[in-house]
Structures are given as C-alpha cells and as structure tokens.
Amino acid sequence: MLTLIELLLLVGTLLVVSFPLWDKRFAEDIVELKESELSDLLYRKDASFIALKDLEFDHKTGKIDDVDYDEMKARFEGEALDTIKRIDDYQHGSEAVGTVDQKVKTSAKPLIANKSKTDIGYCVSCGAKVKESHKFCYSCGASLPGTE
C-alpha cells in the first residue's frame, strides 16, 4: 500500500515537472526569450558606443590621461565588437565570425604590446590596481603614496 502511494506521488511529480515541455505556450516563451536576448545585445551595443563617446569627451577635457585613454578605448572597442559579433551570429549564423574576430585581435595588439607589468601598483586604501604614474586611485579617490 505504501509503495503504491509513493508510486502515485512520483508519477504526479513527474507530470507536474514535465508539463511545460508539452505545453505549446512554453514554445512561445522560448521565442520571446530569444527576442529578449537580441534586445539585450542591442542594448549592450548602444551602451558600448555611449561609453566610447563619454571616454572620448573625458579625454578631450583632460580628465583621463593618454595611457588610460588608450587602454579603456581598446577595452570598450573590444566589448562593442564582441557584442556586434554576437548580434551578427544571432541574426545570420556564424558566417562573419572570422572577420570580426580579426578586427578584435587587430585592435587589441597595441594594448598588449604597450602593457608593462612594472608600471602597475595597488591602492593602499581599497586594493584596486593602479598605474604608478597615477596620483589618485580611480576606484576610491585616495591619494597614492609617492605622489605628494
């Protein structure tokens, strides 16, 4: 008798758990989810372009030095190109993967070549990585040692 009750509970649980797989509305939810992923990618692309514009403005006004500008620009461009690649893959398959990957690698080469490991230090207040040429921590704003 106890085994029969356990078996009925098991079958009932399996039916409840597997019901979304049989429901046609569930398939529609998957399509909506994919459309949501595309809108998220488009939002990320727009956000990357806005970040690049803001970075350009901050560099022109003198808020960011040349070294930081080059590093941040390469990072933001890489993120934007990666997002564009993912949008293209989503819309057209993976035909354009090689060309976009090549652009990302080309834009990152100057950043990789100019990076010096001896030029990196850490903020004593928050522990963030900072350049030795910086006077203040970009994360917490604390004055860095040796810059007084």
C-alpha positions in Angstrom: 0.0 0.0 0.0 2.8 2.4 0.9 4.6 1.6 -2.3 1.5 2.4 -4.3 1.2 5.8 -2.7 4.9 6.5 -3.3 4.5 5.5 -7.0 1.4 7.8 -7.4 3.4 10.7 -5.8 6.3 10.0 -8.2 4.1 9.9 -11.3 2.3 13.0 -10.2 5.5 14.9 -9.6 6.9 13.9 -13.0 3.7 15.1 -14.7 3.8 18.4 -13.0 7.5 18.9 -13.7 7.3 17.9 -17.3 4.1 19.7 -18.1 5.9 22.8 -19.5 7.6 20.6 -22.1 4.2 19.6 -23.5 2.6 22.9 -23.4 2.5 25.0 -26.7 2.7 28.2 -24.8 6.1 27.1 -23.5 7.5 27.1 -27.0 6.2 30.7 -27.5 8.0 31.7 -24.3 11.3 30.4 -25.8 10.8 32.6 -28.9 10.1 35.6 -26.6 13.3 34.7 -24.6 15.4 34.7 -27.8 13.9 38.1 -28.8 14.7 39.3 -25.3 18.3 38.1 -25.8 18.6 40.1 -29.0 17.2 43.3 -27.4 19.7 42.8 -24.5 22.5 42.5 -27.1 21.3 45.7 -28.9 21.2 47.5 -25.6 24.8 46.4 -24.8 25.9 47.6 -28.2 24.3 51.0 -27.6 25.8 51.2 -24.1 29.3 50.4 -25.5 29.0 53.2 -28.1 27.8 55.7 -25.4 30.8 54.6 -23.2 33.2 55.3 -26.1 31.7 58.8 -26.7 31.9 59.6 -22.9 35.5 58.3 -22.9 36.4 60.5 -25.9 34.8 63.5 -24.2 36.7 62.8 -20.9 40.0 62.5 -22.7 39.4 65.8 -24.6 38.6 67.6 -21.4 41.7 66.3 -19.7 40.0 64.0 -17.1 41.8 60.9 -18.5 45.5 60.7 -19.4 46.7 59.2 -22.7 47.7 55.9 -21.3 44.4 55.2 -19.6 42.5 56.5 -22.6 44.3 54.0 -24.9 43.6 51.1 -22.6 40.0 52.0 -21.9 39.3 52.7 -25.6 40.7 49.3 -26.6 38.6 47.6 -23.9 35.4 49.4 -24.9 36.0 48.8 -28.6 36.6 45.1 -27.9 33.4 44.9 -26.0 31.5 46.7 -28.7 33.0 44.5 -31.4 32.2 41.3 -29.4 28.6 42.4 -29.0 28.3 43.2 -32.7 29.7 39.8 -33.5 27.2 38.1 -31.2 24.3 40.1 -32.8 25.6 39.0 -36.3 25.8 35.4 -35.1 22.3 35.6 -33.8 20.8 37.1 -36.9 22.8 35.5 -39.7 24.5 32.4 -38.3 28.3 32.3 -37.8 29.4 33.4 -41.3 31.1 36.7 -40.2 32.9 35.3 -37.2 36.4 35.4 -38.8 36.3 39.0 -39.9 35.1 40.4 -36.6 37.5 38.2 -34.6 40.3 39.5 -36.7 39.2 43.1 -36.1 39.2 42.5 -32.3 42.7 40.9 -32.4 44.0 43.8 -34.5 42.6 46.5 -32.2 44.0 44.7 -29.1 47.6 44.3 -30.4 48.7 47.9 -29.5 47.3 47.5 -26.0 49.1 44.2 -25.4 52.4 45.4 -26.9 52.4 48.6 -24.7 51.5 47.0 -21.4 54.2 47.0 -18.9 53.9 44.8 -15.7 56.3 47.0 -13.8 54.0 50.0 -14.3 51.2 48.5 -12.2 50.7 49.1 -8.4 47.9 48.7 -5.9 45.9 51.3 -3.9 46.6 51.1 -0.2 43.0 52.1 0.7 40.9 49.8 -1.5 43.4 47.4 -3.2 42.5 48.3 -6.7 45.2 48.1 -9.4 46.6 51.5 -10.4 49.4 52.8 -12.6 52.5 54.1 -10.8 52.1 57.3 -12.7 48.7 58.0 -11.2 48.3 60.4 -8.3 44.9 59.2 -7.2 43.1 55.9 -7.1 40.4 55.7 -9.9 38.3 53.4 -7.7 38.2 55.2 -4.3 39.9 58.6 -5.0 42.5 58.1 -2.3 45.9 59.8 -2.8 48.5 57.3 -3.8 51.9 57.1 -2.0 54.9 58.8 -3.6 52.7 61.5 -5.4 52.8 64.2 -2.7 
